[in-house]
Amino acid sequence: MTGKTDKGDAGKNKLIAENRRARFDYFLEQTYEAGLSLTGTEVKALRDGRANIAESYASAEGRELTLINAYIPEYGPANRFNHDPRRPRKLLLHRKEIDKMLGAVQRDGKTLIPTKLYFNEKGMVKLEVALAKGKKAHDKREVEAERDWKREQGRLMRDRG
């Protein structure tokens, strides 16, 4: 057997971190896949599967997008050549995508929220970023009530038929 992955794993992304809270706090409208500008020790720490993007967000710096407050822990064996765990990291996107996102953020008051951090099929680190609009408290209650009603509907249908 070679060092390659099984055919069952082909075409799958290896999830590193997920921001599950984003769906509760925001209306996620459109998602984009972005690359990240990382150092070698950051990639090695991500290969260990340790990262946190729950409190992070993307912001505009000039005509570029930057990931702020994402936590990638230090890589132990790197010793003094390590990186800062919460340093800002540049997002790598096409110019048209960046301009579209910047326009939505400035015009419509939307927010850029990272939802997933993963390795793609080629082994490159990718970040799924969503254009989002914040939910108010009554929106959150409405969504929760709707979810409870769907669950109850499922129970009723299962009991009847």
Secondary structure, DSSP 8 states (H G I E B T S, - for coil): --SS--TTTTT--EEEEE-TTHHHHEEEEEEEEEEE---HHHHHHHHTT--B-TT-EEEEETTEEEEES-B----GGGGGG---TT--EEEE--HHHHHHHHHHHHHH--EEEEEEEEE-TTS-EEEEEEEEEE--HHHHHHHHHHHHHHHHHHHHHHHH-
